[in-house]
Amino acid sequence: MRMTDIIEKKRDGGVLSTEEIRFMVKGYTDGSIPDYQMSAMLMAILLKGMDRRETLDLTMAMVDSGETLDLSRINGVKADKHSTGGVGDKTSLILCPMVAAQGVKIAKMSGRGLGHTGGTIDKLESFPGFNTGISEETFINNVNEFGIAIAGQTADLDPADKKMYALRDVTGTVPSIPLIVSSIMSKKLAAGADVIVLDVKSGSGSFMKTEEAAHELAENLTAVGKMAGKKTVAVITDMDEPLGNAVGNALEVKEAIAVLKGEVKGELLELCLTLGSCILTEAGFAANDAEARKMLLCGIEDGTALKKLAELVEGQKGDPKAVYDTSMLPEAKVKFEAISKRSGYVKHISAADVGLVSMHLGGGRATKESEIDLSVGVMLHKKVGDFVEVGESLGTIHASDLAKAEEAARLLENCYTLVPEKVEKPKFIKGIVR
């Protein structure tokens, strides 16, 4: 079998066999197939596509490229959640404890942030002492004991995806549905959960800019998950503005804790209730979404969801007292108000640009090697549909020095589109694909 023949076959619109796909993935992972040939193949897939059988084969070949996580030693139903990325997305910090408090086991592998999107692992490291690099043994034991563990992805899990994603990033081949699906689902399948819920973002702050594109991705993700024998649900949600009000690692942790305390409602809680209901119903813990939502809300009201977050932190060597006393989390040296020079209703907030403001302050990575400042970011005071008066604060800048804060305030104002007419807030949950 020759890689050249496989490239030409896909270039001409052919359907690749299971054997050809496995040969390609194995060869690229072990280095026998060079970057330039895989680049040509990725472009051919981008242009010609793959059917669902090919996409499943590509996904499973990537799963088999490295180690998989054996969760058979964990008692009960195991669930995992994945978001396609966004700004201010601290959902896992809320959702995972809420679901674990109801008895579903959360065994989640998460990544770090890169660019303007934040990573769950970085946010969790805002807790003093929190260790995301735990061993597989500790990971399994924690899930059995506390019902929840969230750890960083190991180098041996899905190495094919790591190599292929890096290559896609520099060859203009990221926006391909089969490649996106295989990248996401290979990591989720390698992590071994029984139930997978996917938060597919749609809008200017996400990768899928239109609702139609997000729906297509959601349908393909759930189809491949089911073909692989997993209960898989996708929820399509809005990312035309940042999720919640906090953007920045420690700030997002504080907002997540406020939701778990029942102090913050709105779209953030609604998203967690929707995703959590999907998990509880698919896991067989609730008969329907209404019953599931009631269970999840009870977990907030009686404090068990917040307690589960404290158990997660303590189980991974963090200080659980910070869950109940958020002043123990990193605090920025400078707090500066971004004052609006205009008035009007907020029609749009560029989520991607708000993410870049946080990155400018030091809250995000330009490269994987960049050091981040967990304390910095933006706390938004105005969201879509709100009215802004001249002189009102659009948001509080949390910065390491005044110069950065002043520049961030200027940049933040440019993220807002204000109009004289009243604006109706768009629908947040755009659809569920089961």
Secondary structure, DSSP 8 states (H G I E B T S, - for coil): --HHHHHHHHHTT----HHHHHHHHHHHHHTSS-HHHHHHHHHHHHHH---HHHHHHHHHHHHTTSB----TTS-S-EEEEEE---SS--HHHHHHHHHHTTT-EEEEEE---BBTB--HHHHHTTSTT--S---HHHHHHHHHHHSEEEEE--TTBSHHHHHHHHHHHHHT----HHHHHHHHHHHHHHTT-SEEEEEEEESTTSSS-SHHHHHHHHHHHHHHHHHTT-EEEEEEEE-SS-SSSEESHHHHHHHHHHHHTT---HHHHHHHHHHHHHHHHHTTS-SSHHHHHHHHHHHHHTSHHHHHHHHHHHHTT--THHHH-GGGS---SEEEEEE-SS-EEEEEE-HHHHHHHHHHHTSSBSSTT----TT-EEEES--TT-EE-TT-EEEEEEESSHHHHHHHHHHHHHTEEEESS------SEEEEE-
